[in-house]
Amino acid sequence: MLNEKHKPVLVNEVLQYLDIQPGKTYLDVTFGSGGHTRAILDKEPTCNVIAMDWDEITLERFGQELLPLYGDRLKFIWGNFALLYRVLKREGIQKVDGILADFGTSQIQISERPGLSLFKDAGLDMRMSPPHQQETAEDVINQVSEKTLADIFFTFGEERHSRRVARAIVEQRAKKKIKTTTDLVAIIDAVVPTTQHNIHKATRIFQALRIYVNRELHNIRAFLPAALRALNPDGRIVCISFHSLEDRIVKHYFKEQHDLGVLEVLTPKVVRPTLEEIAENPSSRSSRLRAARLI
Ligand SMILES: C[S@@+](CC[C@H](N)C(=O)[O-])C[C@H]1O[C@@H](n2cnc3c(N)ncnc32)[C@H](O)[C@@H]1O
């Protein structure tokens, strides 16, 4: 597992829309296992990348192996992209020529971070960066009201049986604290009817909890204006989403900034992976890319 990497998605499209140029500096705010960062550095031998991630373990593990390859063309920053303005100020970085954000979690985090995989018995943690976050999924499951639970499942998981699951959780926790992924899966399994879809009954609930615990949508909303402030004129911003809620935030923000004369939207239609890419990497299936240029 240690050597396995997250497969980067839409790599050619990222390079095309970032419009990589000699001597320019690019900021990859979601370094992950470095697939996109490497592609940028390899595309143009004189460009630089500042690579950021809030998962210190990921940054350490995959950053180490890139340093000898790219030397001082590559710089790492540990931080939350929601706080981009503050983080760049702290690091003394003024402006960059392109920013890439590939939102969500990597396949490695899903399989290794406690609580993210419903197929692995673990404590209900789900935090991607514990130093940046206090509340765990266990806190949420055992403490918030039945209505809030139902809202979380419905809003972030589009779960049709959100109320039924919330009720079952509240009944169960009155008897005994819910502590593990296995406990939670059993509760969901008992109340969600089996459907034809070939996803696990608990998938949507786990996704909703992960988005809520990690404040994923809030982080994107905070990131976008900070990213525009950090771009040089003519600089590009490229965002990859995996969830329609994420994509909607990017789409609306780009449209709003276009109407204000700040951005030129380079992707009037959202860009999706080709059939070849999906065949090669099935997890790229729901990725969508949007790009814009600072006027
Ligand atoms: C889909 S992966 C990125 C994969 C990467 N592009 C690659 O080629 O390997 C998303 C990454 O974003 C990071 N991330 C998620 N939310 C973040 C945030 N608010 N601030 C910084 N990094 C974040 C995660 O820790 C994860 O490593």
The ligand as a Gaussian input file, in Angstrom:
#p B3LYP/6-31G(d) Opt

LIG

0 1
 C       -8.135000      14.009000      -5.132000
 S       -6.732000      14.236000      -4.096000
 C       -5.580000      15.053000      -5.129000
 C       -4.766000      14.123000      -5.972000
 C       -3.620000      14.795000      -6.696000
 N       -4.082000      15.759000      -7.665000
 C       -2.707000      13.763000      -7.339000
 O       -2.416000      13.889000      -8.551000
 O       -2.269000      12.847000      -6.656000
 C       -7.245000      15.544000      -3.071000
 C       -6.200000      16.023000      -2.096000
 O       -6.659000      17.266000      -1.591000
 C       -6.326000      17.355000      -0.236000
 N       -7.260000      18.295000       0.379000
 C       -8.588000      18.135000       0.560000
 N       -9.094000      19.219000       1.163000
 C       -8.063000      20.079000       1.361000
 C       -7.959000      21.378000       1.942000
 N       -9.028000      22.000000       2.447000
 N       -6.748000      21.974000       1.952000
 C       -5.651000      21.352000       1.430000
 N       -5.686000      20.106000       0.889000
 C       -6.891000      19.490000       0.836000
 C       -6.474000      15.952000       0.286000
 O       -5.725000      15.777000       1.463000
 C       -5.985000      15.119000      -0.893000
 O       -4.629000      14.798000      -0.748000

